[in-house]
């Protein structure tokens, strides 16, 4: 029995199947964890989401920014752009069940003392802050007024976390940190303009995992989202997005021994 953690699939269903075949995945005994962005940009978002949903207890996933964007297009006032490739889901007969499935998914999974999420954790957040803030967002996603809530979550502000934020502001910061963050300051101030590798940070910013006094520096964190990261040697940090949708690779890591499996896309 093995637990496998998989980076951003983004609708690349065929690559996912190749990867599962490579490790002889068994739905009877193995467990899959998906690190967000399971849909969009690839050409088989519908097949991917159906597959994950149908795995039932054999799979868990966290929400990524592309998954959240799908929710916003399905339930909020967002309209898909010409770059979005999830119209197959929006037009599917089982759209309602698939969207309901996404609404039940968390922002963060705690698995055997490790943390799994899509983008990252602000350096000044401890585990309790992360989990409690994520839970607040997850509760809103399960309410009947979810469309109105999602509409309020778009935008970069507030850039900096503090405990006096109003609830909707705190939720927006939490979503931006857990789903979109790459660079930030030590106080958790977010920056969204720069998207290249960890050595391209703007002045006074660092990759979120490179801050010296990060509160979760001794906790294993597995994440996706940042496909341009290279040669990461930071202890307890496991970036898993290798740009499958952009012609890169789809990566999977076996939890027990941290062995990585990969297929080119």
C-alpha angles and dihedrals in degrees: 000000000000138000115220126193117204131200129224110322095178094189096312092136097162092054090050091053091049090051094049090049090051091061094036091240113206119201088201096064112005129082126214126205118192117204097212137273093078090156141047135050094041120082100243107055092138095053091046096051093044091050093052092046092049092053086073111176092007093071140048129180141184124220119259129194093264091050089050090049089055089053090050091052093046099043108012136051098276121117121211114254125225088262094058117099104187099095086112088067095043090052098041122116089230094047092121094055092046093050091046088052091054091049089059094055122103131232091226135027122199107207121178092330092313125110123227122193140136108253116002152281123271109249093238095053122098123204095266092053092048095049096042094049091046090050091054090055092045092053090054091050089059096051125099092244092059094128092058090047093051091050089058093051098069117099139064098252130131094046095179130052123232131153094244093069116122113251097257091047091050090049092050091050090048093051092047092049097044096040109025112022124120108144126028143151124257090262091057097259105160129223124193107175098081119068107161129096128320092265095060097073119146119242114298092009133101137183103280093247096051098067110118098223098040108155095222096044091124095049122091108243122189117192145156131197099089108082095167096065114118137186097001110185098165109129117249093012119117116179110190107177110102099167102262093167090052097053096274125109140290112232133199128184126204107228101214098056102012092238112161125220122192143181126193117239 
